Amino acid sequence: MDSTRITLTPELKARLVNGHDRLGKPAPNWDFQVYDGAGALRSTANDLLKYISANLGLIKSSLAPLMEKTHVIRNRGTATHGDTAMAWYSRGEGAQSGMELIGHAGGTGGHETFIGFGKKQRKGVVVLCNQQGGLSPETIGWLLLKGSLLSPQVAMALRPGSEVVGVGIALDLDRETRTVRITKVIPNSPASQAGLSAGLIVQRIDDVSTTGKGLTECAGLIRGLSGTKVRLELVDPKQNTTNTVEVTRGKYLTAG
């Protein structure tokens, strides 16, 4: 990893990409000083791919036994990171499809990064971005690891901003049943007006099954042009009934 340093040589400094803030304006690099361990390393996509390859055992490294120990899950089901190892975490990604995926994301002034891998799939990914607050490298990274198609609908779901064109529901994955469930219905939203409620299982979106799909993919399928309709096949686990509801997409504001 010859291009990975805390203190850059003149040659490496000339190759350093400028960072940008949420509005696209140049952002200064952060100097960590005594807190260097938190994120002072500068690296390249090629070097990080070497690191991922070593973690996967695709290239030989004398550090392999120690790397293996960092993959061991130490805490399960933490609120923000899902299952956590030493620096690596899952965020619950791959739970629906049964994949065992771990990764780590981070950011400094004007930059965001994600690296992750699936040991069973022997596949890794590196996503680098020189703008903070735009498209999330972490979200893109998890999608790539799961082999998800980065369709226009998924791209729409990744777009930052508070105005949403959808139906007004929050989704989550049930890790035990591997189903997609509605966890919240926003008041006065199209979903609320259609009588949707928390706890319902979303089985199909239009003609697409949610089986094996992540939350970002499902959100992308639900969102669309304002005024268009989306069909949701819903299962009520309490009543053991299945119903198809057609909801008209609309614009609404979410917090944050």
C-alpha positions in Angstrom: 0.0 0.0 0.0 2.6 2.5 -1.2 0.0 5.3 -1.6 -1.3 5.2 1.9 0.1 7.7 4.3 -0.7 10.1 7.2 2.0 12.5 6.1 2.1 12.8 2.4 5.2 13.1 0.2 5.2 16.0 -2.3 4.3 13.5 -5.1 1.4 12.1 -3.1 0.2 15.6 -2.1 0.1 16.5 -5.8 -2.3 13.6 -6.3 -4.6 14.4 -3.4 -8.2 15.1 -4.6 -9.8 18.2 -3.2 -12.9 17.7 -1.0 -16.2 19.5 -1.3 -19.1 20.2 1.1 -22.8 19.5 0.6 -23.2 22.5 -1.8 -20.3 21.5 -3.9 -18.0 24.1 -2.6 -14.3 23.3 -1.8 -13.8 22.0 1.8 -10.6 22.1 3.7 -8.9 18.8 4.8 -9.1 17.9 8.5 -5.9 17.8 10.4 -6.3 15.3 13.3 -2.9 15.7 15.1 -3.2 13.7 18.3 -6.3 12.1 17.0 -4.7 10.7 13.9 -6.0 7.2 14.6 -9.6 8.3 13.9 -9.1 9.1 10.3 -5.8 10.8 9.3 -4.8 8.1 6.7 -5.0 9.1 3.1 -5.2 6.3 0.6 -6.3 5.3 -2.9 -8.9 2.9 -4.4 -6.1 0.6 -5.5 -4.5 0.4 -2.1 -7.8 -0.1 -0.3 -8.6 -2.9 -2.8 -5.3 -4.5 -1.8 -6.4 -4.3 1.9 -9.8 -5.9 1.1 -8.0 -8.6 -0.9 -5.7 -9.4 2.1 -8.8 -9.6 4.4 -10.4 -12.0 2.0 -7.3 -14.1 1.7 -7.0 -13.4 -2.0 -3.5 -12.2 -1.6 -1.0 -13.5 1.0 -0.2 -11.4 4.0 1.7 -12.1 7.3 -1.1 -10.2 9.0 -3.8 -12.7 7.9 -4.2 -14.3 11.3 -4.7 -11.0 13.0 -7.1 -9.8 10.2 -9.2 -12.9 10.8 -9.6 -12.0 14.4 -10.9 -8.5 13.5 -13.8 -10.2 11.5 -15.2 -12.0 14.6 -18.5 -10.5 15.7 -18.1 -9.2 19.3 -21.6 -7.6 19.8 -24.8 -8.4 18.1 -27.7 -6.2 17.2 -26.3 -2.8 18.3 -28.7 0.0 17.7 -26.7 1.9 15.1 -24.3 -0.6 13.5 -26.0 -4.0 13.8 -23.5 -6.8 14.5 -20.1 -5.4 15.2 -16.6 -6.8 15.0 -13.3 -4.9 15.5 -13.8 -1.9 13.3 -16.1 -3.9 10.9 -19.9 -3.8 11.3 -22.9 -5.2 9.4 -25.8 -2.6 9.9 -28.0 -5.6 9.3 -27.2 -5.6 5.6 -27.4 -9.0 3.9 -29.8 -10.3 6.7 -32.7 -10.7 4.3 -30.7 -12.7 1.7 -28.7 -14.6 4.2 -25.4 -13.0 3.1 -22.7 -12.3 5.8 -21.5 -8.9 4.9 -19.2 -6.5 6.9 -17.9 -3.1 6.1 -16.8 0.2 7.5 -17.6 3.8 6.4 -16.0 7.1 7.4 -15.6 10.7 6.4 -13.3 13.6 6.8 -13.4 17.2 5.5 -15.1 17.0 2.1 -14.6 13.2 1.7 -16.7 10.1 2.4 -15.6 6.5 2.0 -16.8 2.9 2.4 -15.0 -0.4 2.2 -16.7 -3.8 2.8 -16.7 -7.4 1.8 -18.5 -10.8 2.0 -16.3 -13.6 3.0 -18.5 -16.4 1.6 -18.9 -14.5 -1.7 -15.2 -13.6 -1.7 -16.2 -10.2 -3.0 -15.2 -6.8 -1.8 -16.0 -3.2 -2.7 -14.4 0.3 -2.3 -16.5 3.4 -2.8 -14.8 6.9 -2.6 -16.5 10.2 -2.8 -14.9 13.7 -2.6 -18.1 15.4 -1.4 -19.9 15.2 1.9 -23.6 15.1 2.2 -24.3 13.9 -1.4 -24.9 10.3 -2.5 -23.9 7.9 0.3 -20.9 5.8 -0.5 -21.9 3.4 2.3 -25.4 2.8 0.8 -23.9 2.3 -2.7 -21.3 -0.1 -1.2 -23.8 -2.3 0.5 -25.9 -2.4 -2.7 -22.9 -3.5 -4.7 -21.9 -6.2 -2.2 -25.5 -7.6 -2.4 -25.3 -7.6 -6.2 -28.2 -5.2 -6.5 -29.0 -3.5 -9.8 -28.3 0.2 -9.5 -31.4 1.1 -11.5 -32.9 4.6 -12.0 -35.4 3.8 -9.3 -32.7 2.9 -6.8 -30.8 6.1 -7.8 -33.9 8.1 -7.1 -34.0 6.6 -3.6 -30.3 7.5 -3.0 -30.9 11.2 -3.8 -30.3 13.5 -0.8 -32.9 16.0 0.1 -36.0 16.4 2.3 -38.7 16.4 -0.3 -39.9 12.9 -1.0 -42.1 11.7 -3.8 -43.5 8.5 -2.5 -46.4 7.2 -0.4 -45.3 8.1 3.2 -44.2 4.8 4.8 -41.0 3.8 6.7 -39.8 0.3 6.1 -37.5 -2.1 8.0 -36.3 -5.7 7.6 -37.5 -8.4 9.9 -34.3 -10.4 10.4 -36.0 -13.6 11.6 -38.6 -13.9 8.8 -36.6 -11.9 6.2 -39.6 -9.9 5.3 -40.0 -6.2 4.6 -42.4 -4.5 7.0 -44.0 -1.1 7.4 -42.8 0.4 10.7 -44.4 3.8 10.4 -47.0 5.7 8.4 -46.6 9.4 8.1 -49.8 11.3 9.0 -51.6 13.0 6.1 -49.5 11.1 3.6 -50.9 9.0 0.7 -50.3 5.9 2.7 -52.2 7.3 5.7 -55.1 8.3 3.4 -55.2 4.7 1.9 -55.5 3.2 5.4 -52.0 1.6 5.6 -50.7 0.9 9.1 -47.5 -0.2 10.8 -46.9 -3.9 11.0 -48.0 -4.8 7.5 -45.6 -7.0 5.5 -44.9 -5.6 2.0 -44.8 -8.7 -0.2 -44.8 -7.1 -3.7 -44.3 -3.7 -5.1 -46.2 -3.5 -8.4 -45.2 -6.8 -10.0 -41.8 -7.1 -8.1 -41.4 -9.4 -5.1 -39.6 -7.9 -2.1 -37.9 -11.3 -1.4 -34.2 -10.8 -1.3 -34.4 -7.1 -1.8 -33.0 -4.5 0.6 -34.6 -1.4 1.9 -33.0 1.0 -0.6 -34.3 -1.1 -3.5 -37.8 -1.3 -2.0 -37.8 2.5 -1.4 -36.7 3.0 -5.0 -39.5 0.9 -6.3 -42.1 2.7 -4.2 -40.9 6.2 -5.2 -41.7 7.7 -8.6 -43.4 10.7 -10.3 -45.9 12.6 -8.2 -49.5 11.6 -9.2 -48.6 8.2 -10.5 -49.8 5.0 -8.7 -48.0 2.1 -7.1 -49.6 -1.2 -6.1 -48.6 -2.8 -2.8 -49.4 -6.4 -2.0 -49.6 -6.4 1.8 -49.9 -9.2 4.3 -51.5 -8.6 7.7 -49.7 -11.1 10.0 -52.3 -10.6 12.7 -55.3 -11.4 10.5 -53.4 -13.7 8.2 -54.8 -12.0 5.2 -53.3 -10.6 2.0 -54.6 -7.5 0.3 -53.5 -5.4 -2.7 -53.7 -1.6 -2.3 -53.1 1.0 -5.0 -51.6 4.2 -3.6 -51.0 7.5 -5.4 -47.5 8.9 -5.0 -47.3 12.5 -3.6 -44.8 15.0 -2.3 -44.3 15.4 1.4 -41.6 16.5 3.8 -39.7 14.2 6.2 -37.7 15.3 9.2 -34.0 15.7 8.9 
